[in-house]
Amino acid sequence: MNTNRRVFAQSLAGSLAGSLAVSGLAVASATAAAAVEAPPARLPTLLPRRLQPGDTVGIVSPANATYERDPMDFAVETLQALGFKVKLAPHARARWGQFAGQDVDRAGDINAMFADDSIAGIFAMTGGSGCNRIVDKLDYALIRRKPKYFGGYSDLTCLVNAMQRKTGLVTFHAPVASSEWNGFSADHFKALVMNGETALLQNPSGERGDNLIQREDRTVMIRPGKARGVLVGGNLAVLTSLAGTPYFPDCRGAILFIEEVNEYLYRCDRMLSTLRLLGVLDQVAGVVIGKFTHCEPGEGYGVLTLDEIFEDYFGGLKVPVYRGAMIGHIKRKFTLPVGGMVEMDADAGTLQVLSPAVRA
């Protein structure tokens, strides 16, 4: 072989080897990327024990501080009126800025309540903000070993969904300890958490007041149909704040519920666009929209209305959607089993719990 041929052969071999290496790298990179992007499988469902009169329950303050005595005293008396004995977490009355103590203390109170076998269930005192600061400080292995009732709403959307995602525990979007706990709210809580009923969650009907027709608490169908799936969701702002973290709920084939309060409409639009960009709206089996309380245009010109925003994001979906459910920052509210199986009926405006969310 002359020199020119030998150089050409060596060059060709080098090029082939380089191409194969690059190809191998590309395949390996694609495989690695797919492995990274593939969401983990949903964990087996874990049910808390149903709460019963005489049980001892704990009050924790994972978010905002409670600045005055009355709200905490009222919360304790309310839970006692439900038939429970009440134990306050060590930092339930603490304050650090707007929070009920340092992050490590608030998270530590939750972990200690789960570890305490004398505590049958855990109520958050109030929402506000701060749960995102402690979500990575909870002991999820402990929670899975010692499952028990945990509930709240608003900022508690973070912890309720995180616990469900990381442990499989059915948690509850429910009144916090400082909520009003009127008959409607108390009855729905008792049905799911204390009686283990497969309740039908339906807005009150026939409440006309002095009007010829019912004007309040009506449901509106956006997309018709029925769907079944695991229930996930909560406050829209808090939910979208979990995007890209391991604490965001698994929305594949799920029934998503959302609610909001005190947000300008352009912000609601931006949050819904985040769900769309995450692929959530392509994954869900159905959507239940709760109350968007005091969500208004604010200053500015030509903002989309709430009706237009919902129609834009949900009107073109091929899954059932309805709005107006008794979910959110309102006096009368449903208790919802996050991680439980439900069936929604957008035409009827109902949510049927398909199996008990608690065990005997």
N, C-alpha and C positions, 0 to 999 in steps of 0.2 A: 504494500500500500504506500503510495507516494505521500509526500508531506501534506499536500493540499487536501487529499482525501482523508488522511488521518485527522487533520484539524477539523474538517467538516463533520466527520463522524463523532468526534469528541464534543463538538458544539451542539450537534443534534441530540446526543445523549444527555448533555447538560440541560438542554431546553426541555426535553421530555421529562427529565427528573424534576426540574423546576415546576413544570406544569402540573405534574402529578402531586407534588408537594402542595402547590397552591390549591389544587382541587381538593386534596385531602383536608387542607386547612379550612376551605370553604364549607365542606360537608360537616366537618367537626364543629365549626362555628355555628352553622345552621342548626345542627343537632343540639348544641349547648343552648342556643337561643330558645329553641322550642322547649327544652327542658325547663329553662328559667321562666318562660312565659306561661307554661301550662299551669293553670290554677290547681291547687291541691284538692283532692276529693273531699266531699262533704263528710264530716265525721258522723258516726252513728248517733242517733238522737238519744239524749239523756234527759230524763224527766226528774224534776224536783219532787219531794214529798209534798202532798197537799197540806196547807196550813189548817189548823184546827183551833177552836177556842181552847184556851189554856196554854197554848204554845208560847214560848218566849221568842220574840223577834227583836232584831237589832235595828237601830237607826244610825246611819253613817252620813257624813257630809262630804261627798267626793268633789263637790263643785263649790258654789258660793257659800260664804259665811252667812250665818243667821245672826243679825246684829242685836236683836231684842229678845227678851225672855218669852213673851207671849207666843210667838209662832212655834217655838220648840215645845212649850207647855201644851199648846193646842194639839200639836202633832202627837205627843205622847198620849194625851187623853183620847184622841181619835182612835188610835190603834188599840187602846184599852177598851174603847166602846165596841170595837170589832171582836173583842173577846181575848185579846193577847196580853201577855206580860211584856214589858218593854225594857230593853237595855240600851243605854246610849253608848256609842263608841267613845273612847277616851278623848278624841278630838272633834266630837260632834258640835261642840260650842266654840271651837277655836277660831282664830282669825289671823290670817297673814295676807295683808292687802285685801282684795275682794274674796280671797279663797278661805276655806275653813281649815287653815293650817298649811304647813309646808307640804309639798308633793309627797315626800316619803311618809309623812304622817297620815295623810288621807288614804294613800294606797295601803299603808300598813293596817289601818283600821278595817278596811275591806278584807284583807287577807286574814286578819285575826278573827273576824266574824265568821268567815268560812271555816276556819280551823276549830272554832269553838263548837263542840258537839251539843251544847245546851241551847244554841241558837238555831231555830227552825227556819227562819227566813230573814232577809235583809231588805230594809226600805231605805231609799235615798231620801234625805231630808228635803232637798230642793235642787233645782237645776241652776242655770246661769251660765257659768263657764268654768273650765278647769279640768274636765274629765280627760281631754286629750293629753294633758300634761302627765297623767298617771297611768294611762292605758297600758304602757309598756312596763309598768312596775307591778302589775298584778301577778300572782302565782297561779297560772292557769292549770298547772298539774295538780295543785291543791284543790282548786275549784272542781276539777273533774273527779278527784277522789272523794270529795265531800259535797256533792251537789245539793243546792237548796234554793228556795225562792230568792230571786233578785229582781227588783223592778224599779221603774222610774220612766220619765219621759224628758223631752227637751234636751238639755245637754247630756242626759243619761243615755241618749241614743248611742253615744260612743261606747259606753261600757256594756250596755245591753247587747249590742251587735258583736262587740269584740268577744265577750264571754261565749256567745253562741257559736261564733266562727271558730274560736280556738279550742273549745271543749265539746261542742255538740249539745250543751245544756240549753233547754228551752227557758228563755228569760221572758220578761214581761214589760211591754210598753204600757205603763199603768200609772195611776195617780202616785205622786210622791207623798211622803208623810205629811207635808205641809199643805197639800191640796185641800179643796173644800169638802170632799167626800160627802156630797149630797146623795140622796137615795138612788138616783140613776147610776152614778159612778160606783157606789158601794155595792149595789146589786150585781153589776157586771163583774166587779172584782170577785165577789163571793162565788158567783156562778163558775168562774174558771179556776180560781186559785184555791178556794176552800171546799167547793162541792165537786170539782172535777167534771163539770158538765160540758157537753159538746154544744155550746151555745150558738144561737143564731144572732149575729150582731146586726141590728137593724135600727135605723133612726126612728125616733118616735113619730107617729102619724096622727093626724086629726087634731093637732094642737093649733087651732085657728085663733085663739084669743078672742078679740073683738072684731076680727076680720072675717070676711066671707070665705076666704081660702087660707090654707097654711102657707105662711111666707118664710118661716124660719126652719132651719135644719132639714131642708129638702135635699134629696140627692138628684144628680143630673147625669144621665148616661152620655158618655163621649164616644165610646165604641161598644157595640152590643156583644153579648155572649157570656158564657160561663168558662171558668178555668179553675184548675186545682194546682196547688203547689205549696212549697214551704214559704211561710210568711217571714218577710224581712223588711226593714225600713225604719222610719222615724222622722225626726226633724231634718228637713232638707239641707240646711246649712251645715249641721253637724255631720250628717251622712257624707256629704261631698268633701268635708274636711278630712275624711279617712281615705280618700282616693289614693291609690298607689301604695297603701300600707297593708300589712297582713291582717288587719282588723276590719277591713271592708267586707261586707257580707257577700256570700256566694249567691249571685242573682240568676244563675242558670236555671230556668224553669220555675223561678220563684214568683210569688205574688208580692209585689212591691207596694208598700204604703208610704206616703209622704205627708208632711204637714209643715206649716211655717207660721212665724209671727214676727211682726214689726220689721219687715224687710221691704225696701223699695222694689218695685216690680222689675226694674232692670237687673237687680241682683238675683231675683227669683229666676229670671230668664237665663242668667249666666250659670246659675247652679244646675238648672236643667240641661243646659248645653254641656256641662261637665259630665253628667250622667250619660248623655248621648255619645260624647267622645270616648267615654270609657267602654262603650258597647253595651251598657246596661239595658237600654231600651230595646235592643235587639235580642237580649237574652231572656227577659222576663216573660212569664206566661200571662200576666195581667197586672193592672195597676189600680190601686185604690187611693184616691186623693182625699185627704182629710181637710180640715179647715186652714185656710190661709188668712189668719186673723191680723187685721191692721196692716195688710200688705198693700201699699198704696203707691201711686205714681211718684209722689214727691215733686220737686221742682223740675221743670223741663217741659219740652213740647213734643207732642206726637208719640208718647210712649205707648207700647202695646198694652191693652187691657189684660186682666187675668184670664178672661175668657179666650182672648186671642192667643195668649201664650200657651194655655193648655191645648187649644185646638191645634196649634202649630206643632207642638211636640208629641201629642198623643193621638190626634185625629187621624193620622196616617198609619198608625200601628195596626198590625193584624191580630191584635189581642184585645180582650175586653178591658174597658177603662170606665170608671165612674168617679164623680167628685161629690164632696159634701158630707162624707162619713164623719161620725162623731169622734174624731181623732184630732188631738192637738191642744193648743192653749185655750181651752174653753172650760166652762164650769162642769158641764156634763160630758163625760168621756168614757169610751170603751176601754176595757183591759184587753190587750192583744198578746197572744202567745208567739213571741219571736222565735222562729225555729219550728213551730208547730205546723201541721198540715191543715190547710183551709181550702174552701171552695168559694169563689166570688161569683156573684151574679150581677153583671153591670146593669141589666135591664131592671131588675128588682131593687138594686142598690143595697145588696146584702153581702155579708161575709159569714160563712158557716164554718165553725170549728169542727173538724172531721173526727178528731180523736181527743181524749182527755189530755190536757197539757200538764197534768200532775199525776203522780202515782199515789196509791193508798198508803 
